Amino acid sequence: MTITKEYDNLFEFHGQKWLPEWDWRYLKSVAYALSMLQPEYTSSDGRIGLMGLTRDQWNDSVARLRFPGGAIPTDPVRSIEAGTYYLAVMRGGWGSPREESERQWLTLASYYLDFDKVLRAKELMGSKLNAIDRGLEGLTPRPKYDALHKFLNRVEETYQQLKKHEIN
């Protein structure tokens, strides 16, 4: 498996700007898990661009980041900035004293599903990560729940490979 280095400088720059707590390769792993780093990516559930943003995530990011008119989610520069920004917003919703690995899981689940859905699962089941996951299983149609776990696993596997320099 090979992964392009074409966007590494963008992941590094926007990672440092919006998510300095995260290794930029983790951001790249998110993008790879969603779009395989294809700027023109469109999923069957409406995710668009290299960072696999939903239309609502894209529109919210465009407004908050004040992108110029005509900005499109298939522009890799804008997609990486918007996706990293949106991940930072999601991470901000899951504060301390959680371990960083738990905050990452909750951030990714919020990015993939919806922050409010993950929060609802927490309110229903309690604040422990496995309880939230069980809550999501009950609140989410099975195919989408399974897709969430496939996404989470793919992010982690890709990140571990990037860290080992097996893929760059």
N, CA, C and O of each residue as an XYZ file, in Angstrom:
672
protein
N       0.849     -1.173      0.000
C       0.000      0.000      0.000
C       0.899      1.243      0.000
O       1.796      1.368      0.834
N       0.655      2.136     -0.921
C       1.414      3.383     -0.949
C       0.453      4.559     -0.820
O      -0.670      4.532     -1.324
N       0.924      5.574     -0.139
C       0.136      6.782      0.083
C       0.968      7.968     -0.381
O       2.140      8.103     -0.030
N       0.346      8.811     -1.165
C       1.039      9.978     -1.691
C       1.517     10.909     -0.575
O       0.889     11.018      0.478
N       2.632     11.568     -0.830
C       3.155     12.586      0.082
C       2.723     13.988     -0.363
O       3.076     14.990      0.259
N       1.962     14.032     -1.435
C       1.613     15.296     -2.075
C       1.023     16.331     -1.110
O       1.265     17.527     -1.270
N       0.263     15.890     -0.127
C      -0.441     16.834      0.747
C       0.172     16.946      2.142
O      -0.390     17.607      3.016
N       1.313     16.309      2.353
C       1.900     16.289      3.691
C       2.108     17.680      4.276
O       1.836     17.901      5.457
N       2.588     18.623      3.462
C       2.832     19.968      3.993
C       1.529     20.624      4.457
O       1.539     21.392      5.419
N       0.412     20.333      3.791
C      -0.878     20.884      4.206
C      -1.353     20.257      5.516
O      -1.870     20.951      6.391
N      -1.174     18.948      5.643
C      -1.544     18.285      6.902
C      -0.685     18.818      8.049
O      -1.189     19.067      9.144
N       0.592     18.989      7.799
C       1.478     19.517      8.838
C       1.082     20.935      9.232
O       0.969     21.241     10.418
N       0.873     21.796      8.247
C       0.537     23.195      8.516
C      -0.789     23.322      9.265
O      -0.855     23.966     10.312
N      -1.838     22.710      8.730
C      -3.160     22.857      9.352
C      -3.264     22.070     10.653
O      -4.003     22.455     11.559
N      -2.526     20.973     10.746
C      -2.477     20.250     12.008
C      -1.877     21.109     13.106
O      -2.407     21.165     14.215
N      -0.779     21.775     12.803
C      -0.146     22.646     13.793
C      -1.054     23.817     14.153
O      -1.101     24.250     15.305
N      -1.764     24.318     13.168
C      -2.652     25.471     13.389
C      -3.882     25.104     14.219
O      -4.220     25.819     15.162
N      -4.553     24.004     13.885
C      -5.840     23.679     14.490
C      -5.786     22.563     15.526
O      -6.575     22.567     16.471
N      -4.884     21.617     15.370
C      -4.815     20.473     16.280
C      -3.362     20.170     16.642
O      -2.853     19.100     16.309
N      -2.701     21.091     17.311
C      -1.281     20.857     17.627
C      -1.059     19.670     18.562
O       0.061     19.172     18.679
N      -2.122     19.216     19.226
C      -2.001     18.060     20.122
C      -1.882     16.760     19.337
O      -1.454     15.743     19.884
N      -2.250     16.782     18.081
C      -2.245     15.573     17.261
C      -1.049     15.567     16.318
O      -0.610     16.612     15.839
N      -0.544     14.398     16.068
C       0.468     14.177     15.051
C      -0.201     14.411     13.689
O      -1.282     13.882     13.432
N       0.429     15.186     12.834
C      -0.170     15.484     11.529
C      -0.457     14.214     10.729
O      -1.357     14.194      9.890
N       0.312     13.151     10.990
C       0.077     11.893     10.280
C      -1.268     11.273     10.676
O      -1.846     10.501      9.913
N      -1.757     11.612     11.862
C      -3.081     11.143     12.269
C      -4.155     11.798     11.401
O      -5.122     11.148     11.002
N      -3.980     13.083     11.115
C      -4.914     13.781     10.216
C      -4.882     13.157      8.827
O      -5.922     12.951      8.200
N      -3.698     12.866      8.367
C      -3.552     12.226      7.059
C      -4.246     10.865      7.066
O      -4.849     10.468      6.068
N      -4.164     10.161      8.174
C      -4.818      8.857      8.306
C      -6.336      8.984      8.244
O      -7.011      8.127      7.673
N      -6.872     10.050      8.829
C      -8.316     10.304      8.752
C      -8.721     10.482      7.293
O      -9.678      9.867      6.822
N      -7.985     11.324      6.591
C      -8.295     11.575      5.178
C      -8.153     10.298      4.359
O      -8.986     10.012      3.498
N      -7.113      9.543      4.623
C      -6.915      8.296      3.876
C      -8.057      7.316      4.142
O      -8.546      6.662      3.221
N      -8.477      7.218      5.398
C      -9.561      6.298      5.749
C     -10.876      6.680      5.081
O     -11.682      5.810      4.753
N     -11.094      7.967      4.879
C     -12.349      8.416      4.273
C     -12.300      8.458      2.749
O     -13.241      8.020      2.087
N     -11.219      8.977      2.193
C     -11.204      9.249      0.745
C     -10.039      8.618     -0.005
O      -9.947      8.741     -1.226
N      -9.153      7.945      0.715
C      -7.907      7.438      0.136
C      -7.120      8.587     -0.511
O      -6.398      8.391     -1.489
N      -7.277      9.788      0.058
C      -6.586     11.018     -0.359
C      -6.943     11.430     -1.789
O      -6.118     11.982     -2.517
N      -8.176     11.153     -2.168
C      -8.667     11.526     -3.495
C      -9.475     12.825     -3.374
O     -10.553     12.815     -2.779
N      -8.980     13.943     -3.925
C      -9.684     15.227     -3.792
C     -11.097     15.222     -4.360
O     -11.965     15.933     -3.854
N     -11.340     14.436     -5.398
C     -12.663     14.418     -6.045
C     -13.610     13.395     -5.413
O     -14.677     13.115     -5.960
N     -13.229     12.848     -4.285
C     -14.007     11.798     -3.630
C     -15.426     12.259     -3.308
O     -15.640     13.376     -2.837
N     -16.380     11.387     -3.568
C     -17.766     11.547     -3.126
C     -18.253     10.173     -2.693
O     -18.162      9.208     -3.453
N     -18.767     10.086     -1.474
C     -19.238      8.803     -0.962
C     -20.728      8.638     -1.220
O     -21.416      9.592     -1.584
N     -21.209      7.435     -1.030
C     -22.635      7.163     -1.219
C     -23.484      7.862     -0.162
O     -24.675      8.090     -0.376
N     -22.876      8.207      0.988
C     -23.641      8.911      2.021
C     -23.393     10.422      2.007
O     -23.741     11.118      2.962
N     -22.791     10.929      0.924
C     -22.694     12.371      0.740
C     -21.420     13.040      1.223
O     -21.344     14.269      1.225
N     -20.419     12.275      1.631
C     -19.142     12.877      2.025
C     -18.397     13.296      0.771
O     -18.432     12.616     -0.254
N     -17.715     14.448      0.878
C     -17.098     15.041     -0.302
C     -15.661     15.450      0.000
O     -15.349     15.909      1.099
N     -14.805     15.280     -0.981
C     -13.451     15.807     -0.920
C     -12.483     14.934     -0.156
O     -12.844     13.894      0.394
N     -11.262     15.380     -0.137
C     -10.154     14.650      0.457
C     -10.393     14.316      1.926
O     -10.022     13.232      2.379
N     -11.011     15.235      2.682
C     -11.282     15.007      4.104
C     -12.648     14.377      4.354
O     -13.029     14.170      5.506
N     -13.380     14.075      3.306
C     -14.656     13.388      3.463
C     -15.649     14.125      4.337
O     -16.318     13.521      5.176
N     -15.744     15.425      4.140
C     -16.686     16.229      4.919
C     -18.113     16.031      4.420
O     -18.341     15.833      3.226
N     -19.077     16.087      5.349
C     -20.472     16.121      4.925
C     -20.762     17.526      4.398
O     -19.973     18.445      4.616
N     -21.857     17.690      3.724
C     -22.228     19.014      3.204
C     -22.383     20.007      4.360
O     -21.935     21.149      4.255
N     -23.015     19.581      5.464
C     -23.182     20.480      6.615
C     -21.835     20.858      7.234
O     -21.617     22.018      7.585
N     -20.938     19.890      7.369
C     -19.609     20.188      7.917
C     -18.873     21.171      7.019
O     -18.244     22.112      7.501
N     -18.956     20.949      5.716
C     -18.306     21.846      4.765
C     -18.879     23.254      4.877
O     -18.130     24.223      4.992
N     -20.203     23.369      4.844
C     -20.836     24.688      4.893
C     -20.515     25.421      6.189
O     -20.267     26.626      6.174
N     -20.518     24.705      7.304
C     -20.176     25.317      8.583
C     -18.730     25.809      8.577
O     -18.446     26.919      9.026
N     -17.827     24.988      8.075
C     -16.408     25.362      8.025
C     -16.180     26.551      7.099
O     -15.414     27.456      7.429
N     -16.838     26.556      5.944
C     -16.698     27.665      4.996
C     -17.107     28.970      5.655
O     -16.424     29.984      5.513
N     -18.223     28.944      6.377
C     -18.704     30.162      7.036
C     -17.762     30.601      8.152
O     -17.420     31.780      8.244
N     -17.346     29.682      8.985
C     -16.500     30.039     10.138
C     -15.080     30.430      9.729
O     -14.462     31.297     10.348
N     -14.572     29.784      8.684
C     -13.219     30.100      8.225
C     -13.200     31.242      7.209
O     -12.138     31.711      6.800
N     -14.386     31.675      6.815
C     -14.533     32.780      5.861
C     -13.780     32.518      4.555
O     -13.031     33.359      4.058
N     -14.010     31.316      4.023
C     -13.438     31.007      2.721
C     -14.040     31.949      1.679
O     -15.186     32.377      1.817
N     -13.287     32.265      0.658
C     -13.833     33.137     -0.398
C     -14.962     32.436     -1.159
O     -15.033     31.207     -1.203
N     -15.824     33.229     -1.745
C     -16.898     32.670     -2.564
C     -16.310     31.763     -3.626
O     -15.229     32.027     -4.152
N     -17.011     30.713     -3.935
C     -16.532     29.781     -4.940
C     -15.657     28.676     -4.395
O     -15.241     27.802     -5.156
N     -15.355     28.679     -3.083
C     -14.553     27.603     -2.499
C     -15.335     26.296     -2.628
O     -16.544     26.258     -2.402
N     -14.635     25.240     -2.991
C     -15.295     23.945     -3.198
C     -14.603     22.859     -2.368
O     -13.393     22.917     -2.151
N     -15.375     21.872     -1.905
C     -14.802     20.834     -1.043
C     -13.842     19.893     -1.757
O     -13.121     19.141     -1.103
N     -13.819     19.920     -3.079
C     -12.879     19.065     -3.810
C     -11.523     19.737     -4.012
O     -10.625     19.142     -4.608
N     -11.363     20.964     -3.527
C     -10.057     21.639     -3.522
C      -9.289     21.084     -2.323
O      -9.698     21.316     -1.185
N      -8.193     20.361     -2.541
C      -7.504     19.725     -1.415
C      -7.026     20.710     -0.354
O      -7.039     20.382      0.832
N      -6.613     21.887     -0.746
C      -6.145     22.886      0.226
C      -7.286     23.258      1.163
O      -7.119     23.255      2.383
N      -8.444     23.577      0.595
C      -9.613     23.973      1.396
C     -10.167     22.787      2.178
O     -10.586     22.945      3.325
N     -10.175     21.616      1.578
C     -10.700     20.436      2.252
C      -9.876     20.103      3.490
O     -10.438     19.826      4.550
N      -8.566     20.126      3.371
C      -7.709     19.808      4.522
C      -7.869     20.862      5.605
O      -7.936     20.524      6.787
N      -7.931     22.126      5.227
C      -8.128     23.162      6.243
C      -9.478     23.003      6.927
O      -9.562     23.034      8.155
N     -10.537     22.831      6.133
C     -11.878     22.704      6.705
C     -12.004     21.447      7.561
O     -12.578     21.491      8.649
N     -11.475     20.336      7.079
C     -11.559     19.091      7.840
C     -10.793     19.149      9.143
O     -11.273     18.673     10.172
N      -9.599     19.733      9.110
C      -8.798     19.846     10.323
C      -9.464     20.787     11.313
O      -9.506     20.513     12.512
N      -9.982     21.892     10.805
C     -10.725     22.823     11.657
C     -11.913     22.106     12.303
O     -12.132     22.222     13.509
N     -12.673     21.371     11.502
C     -13.867     20.721     12.019
C     -13.510     19.652     13.056
O     -14.207     19.506     14.060
N     -12.441     18.915     12.819
C     -11.970     17.959     13.824
C     -11.604     18.675     15.125
O     -11.884     18.171     16.212
N     -10.985     19.838     15.014
C     -10.620     20.609     16.211
C     -11.872     21.038     16.974
O     -11.897     20.997     18.204
N     -12.901     21.444     16.251
C     -14.165     21.818     16.893
C     -14.751     20.607     17.624
O     -15.194     20.721     18.767
N     -14.751     19.455     16.963
C     -15.276     18.242     17.582
C     -14.455     17.870     18.820
O     -15.014     17.506     19.854
N     -13.140     17.964     18.708
C     -12.269     17.646     19.845
C     -12.565     18.565     21.016
O     -12.559     18.133     22.169
N     -12.825     19.835     20.720
C     -13.131     20.806     21.777
C     -14.371     20.449     22.575
O     -14.511     20.873     23.722
N     -15.258     19.687     21.994
C     -16.454     19.262     22.706
C     -16.221     18.141     23.695
O     -17.087     17.839     24.517
N     -15.055     17.524     23.618
C     -14.736     16.396     24.497
C     -13.529     16.762     25.343
O     -12.407     16.349     25.049
N     -13.757     17.525     26.378
C     -12.677     18.066     27.191
C     -12.074     17.105     28.177
O     -12.439     15.933     28.274
N     -11.148     17.652     28.891
C     -10.448     16.935     29.953
C     -11.464     16.601     31.035
O     -12.519     17.233     31.078
N     -11.207     15.676     31.874
C      -9.949     14.984     32.134
C      -9.803     13.679     31.359
O      -9.139     12.765     31.847
N     -10.378     13.559     30.205
C     -10.270     12.337     29.413
C      -8.840     12.127     28.921
O      -8.097     13.075     28.667
N      -8.488     10.862     28.798
C      -7.216     10.509     28.158
C      -7.285     10.962     26.702
O      -8.365     10.990     26.111
N      -6.153     11.311     26.131
C      -6.147     11.785     24.740
C      -6.669     10.719     23.775
O      -7.338     11.050     22.796
N      -6.377      9.463     24.036
C      -6.876      8.410     23.134
C      -8.409      8.365     23.144
O      -9.020      8.105     22.108
N      -9.028      8.612     24.286
C     -10.492      8.664     24.353
C     -11.022      9.890     23.622
O     -12.022      9.813     22.908
N     -10.343     11.022     23.806
C     -10.765     12.242     23.098
C     -10.658     12.045     21.590
O     -11.512     12.524     20.845
N      -9.624     11.349     21.133
C      -9.496     11.080     19.700
C     -10.652     10.218     19.215
O     -11.251     10.507     18.180
N     -10.968      9.161     19.959
C     -12.068      8.273     19.571
C     -13.366      9.068     19.477
O     -14.089      8.964     18.486
N     -13.662      9.860     20.505
C     -14.897     10.651     20.525
C     -14.906     11.700     19.422
O     -15.948     11.964     18.823
N     -13.755     12.294     19.153
C     -13.640     13.278     18.080
C     -13.941     12.636     16.736
O     -14.710     13.176     15.940
N     -13.336     11.484     16.486
C     -13.553     10.803     15.208
C     -14.988     10.303     15.074
O     -15.574     10.388     13.995
N     -15.554      9.785     16.155
C     -16.951      9.338     16.104
C     -17.871     10.532     15.825
O     -18.837     10.410     15.072
N     -17.571     11.673     16.427
C     -18.373     12.885     16.204
C     -18.225     13.378     14.771
O     -19.202     13.804     14.156
N     -17.029     13.324     14.248
C     -16.765     13.744     12.867
C     -17.486     12.818     11.894
O     -18.060     13.274     10.905
N     -17.454     11.526     12.175
C     -18.029     10.547     11.260
C     -19.556     10.493     11.356
O     -20.242     10.441     10.335
N     -20.080     10.504     12.569
C     -21.528     10.382     12.750
C     -22.171     11.759     12.897
O     -22.852     12.250     11.996
N     -21.934     12.363     14.056
C     -22.515     13.664     14.367
C     -22.254     13.902     15.852
O     -22.457     13.005     16.671
N     -21.813     15.086     16.193
C     -21.498     15.376     17.591
C     -22.713     15.145     18.483
O     -22.601     14.537     19.548
N     -23.874     15.631     18.047
C     -25.070     15.508     18.875
C     -25.444     14.052     19.127
O     -25.927     13.720     20.210
N     -25.230     13.186     18.152
C     -25.545     11.764     18.330
C     -24.614     11.143     19.367
O     -25.057     10.359     20.207
N     -23.337     11.484     19.313
C     -22.380     10.942     20.282
C     -22.697     11.487     21.671
O     -22.625     10.754     22.658
N     -23.045     12.756     21.751
C     -23.423     13.360     23.029
C     -24.688     12.699     23.592
O     -24.776     12.450     24.794
N     -25.651     12.421     22.735
C     -26.878     11.736     23.156
C     -26.554     10.356     23.729
O     -27.119      9.946     24.743
N     -25.643      9.651     23.069
C     -25.230      8.334     23.566
C     -24.597      8.460     24.943
O     -24.830      7.623     25.815
N     -23.810      9.485     25.141
C     -23.179      9.730     26.449
C     -24.248     10.019     27.506
O     -24.188      9.488     28.615
N     -25.218     10.856     27.161
C     -26.279     11.206     28.110
C     -27.126      9.987     28.478
O     -27.569      9.861     29.619
N     -27.348      9.100     27.524
C     -28.163      7.907     27.768
C     -27.422      6.833     28.559
O     -28.003      6.164     29.413
N     -26.128      6.678     28.262
C     -25.398      5.507     28.760
C     -24.312      5.816     29.787
O     -23.816      4.900     30.444
N     -23.937      7.074     29.940
C     -22.853      7.416     30.850
C     -21.615      7.838     30.093
O     -21.565      7.742     28.867
N     -20.621      8.302     30.816
C     -19.475      8.940     30.161
C     -18.305      8.013     29.835
O     -17.344      8.440     29.195
N     -18.370      6.765     30.262
C     -17.280      5.841     29.913
C     -17.350      5.520     28.423
O     -18.433      5.396     27.850
N     -16.192      5.389     27.818
C     -16.110      5.208     26.373
C     -16.879      3.976     25.885
O     -17.592      4.052     24.884
N     -16.743      2.860     26.571
C     -17.459      1.657     26.122
C     -18.965      1.823     26.264
O     -19.721      1.254     25.476
N     -19.417      2.593     27.253
C     -20.849      2.863     27.406
C     -21.345      3.758     26.267
O     -22.431      3.535     25.731
N     -20.564      4.754     25.905
C     -20.935      5.625     24.784
C     -21.023      4.813     23.505
O     -21.945      4.993     22.709
N     -20.066      3.922     23.307
C     -20.082      3.074     22.121
C     -21.350      2.204     22.095
O     -21.985      2.069     21.049
N     -21.714      1.622     23.231
C     -22.954      0.834     23.290
C     -24.166      1.711     22.986
O     -25.103      1.269     22.321
N     -24.149      2.945     23.469
C     -25.233      3.877     23.174
C     -25.327      4.182     21.694
O     -26.418      4.251     21.128
N     -24.166      4.364     21.070
C     -24.155      4.617     19.623
C     -24.696      3.421     18.856
O     -25.384      3.578     17.847
N     -24.382      2.235     19.337
C     -24.882      1.036     18.674
C     -26.408      1.022     18.677
O     -27.029      0.596     17.703
N     -27.011      1.486     19.770
C     -28.460      1.534     19.853
C     -29.089      2.678     19.076
O     -30.235      2.572     18.639
N     -28.357      3.769     18.899
C     -28.892      4.963     18.236
C     -28.629      5.009     16.736
O     -29.210      5.828     16.024
N     -27.760      4.137     16.262
C     -27.279      4.216     14.889
C     -27.688      2.963     14.118
O     -27.538      1.851     14.623
N     -28.204      3.132     12.901
C     -28.494      1.940     12.096
C     -27.245      1.066     11.972
O     -26.133      1.578     11.847
N     -27.434     -0.240     12.007
C     -26.317     -1.183     12.029
C     -25.271     -0.939     10.940
O     -24.078     -0.954     11.243
N     -25.670     -0.715      9.687
C     -24.638     -0.497      8.666
C     -23.770      0.742      8.960
O     -22.563      0.727      8.721
N     -24.382      1.787      9.468
C     -23.631      3.019      9.774
C     -22.732      2.801     10.991
O     -21.602      3.287     11.023
N     -23.230      2.073     11.991
C     -22.425      1.758     13.173
C     -21.213      0.911     12.775
O     -20.095      1.169     13.220
N     -21.444     -0.090     11.943
C     -20.333     -0.920     11.465
C     -19.342     -0.099     10.650
O     -18.131     -0.299     10.753
N     -19.858      0.829      9.835
C     -18.987      1.694      9.034
C     -18.147      2.601      9.931
O     -16.988      2.876      9.618
N     -18.718      3.065     11.040
C     -17.956      3.873     11.998
C     -16.759      3.083     12.504
O     -15.640      3.595     12.526
N     -16.983      1.857     12.904
C     -15.879      1.052     13.450
C     -14.856      0.692     12.378
O     -13.660      0.613     12.661
N     -15.312      0.478     11.174
C     -14.377      0.241     10.073
C     -13.500      1.480      9.860
O     -12.288      1.372      9.670
N     -14.130      2.649      9.897
C     -13.398      3.914      9.763
C     -12.384      4.083     10.905
O     -11.219      4.390     10.655
N     -12.817      3.885     12.137
C     -11.917      4.041     13.289
C     -10.725      3.094     13.187
O      -9.588      3.489     13.446
N     -10.985      1.858     12.814
C      -9.907      0.875     12.674
C      -8.959      1.254     11.539
O      -7.741      1.127     11.670
N      -9.514      1.714     10.440
C      -8.672      2.088      9.295
C      -7.784      3.287      9.628
O      -6.622      3.333      9.225
N      -8.333      4.257     10.364
C      -7.523      5.406     10.788
C      -6.344      4.914     11.614
O      -5.201      5.295     11.363
N      -6.623      4.077     12.589
C      -5.565      3.598     13.483
C      -4.531      2.758     12.742
O      -3.330      2.925     12.957
N      -4.980      1.866     11.879
C      -4.047      1.033     11.115
C      -3.164      1.882     10.199
O      -1.957      1.661     10.113
N      -3.766      2.840      9.527
C      -2.998      3.710      8.630
C      -1.995      4.534      9.422
O      -0.843      4.682      9.016
N      -2.439      5.067     10.549
C      -1.546      5.875     11.384
C      -0.349      5.050     11.867
O       0.789      5.518     11.821
N      -0.604      3.843     12.322
C       0.499      3.001     12.790
C       1.485      2.713     11.661
O       2.695      2.682     11.882
N       0.979      2.508     10.482
C       1.862      2.256      9.335
C       2.660      3.515      8.968
O       3.848      3.434      8.654
N       2.003      4.666      9.009
C       2.720      5.905      8.731
C       3.817      6.153      9.760
O       4.913      6.593      9.413
N       3.524      5.873     11.015
C       4.529      6.063     12.075
C       5.738      5.154     11.872
O       6.867      5.533     12.182
N       5.497      3.971     11.358
C       6.591      3.024     11.130
C       7.318      3.318      9.817
O       8.290      2.641      9.480
N       6.857      4.309      9.090
C       7.432      4.686      7.794
C       7.288      3.590      6.748
O       8.000      3.572      5.743
N       6.342      2.664      7.005
C       6.077      1.641      5.996
C       5.374      2.279      4.796
O       5.545      1.857      3.652
N       4.580      3.307      5.094
C       3.934      4.072      4.045
C       4.173      5.535      4.377
O       4.063      5.935      5.536
N       4.490      6.311      3.403
C       4.662      7.743      3.634
C       3.917      8.489      2.568
O       3.920      9.720      2.560
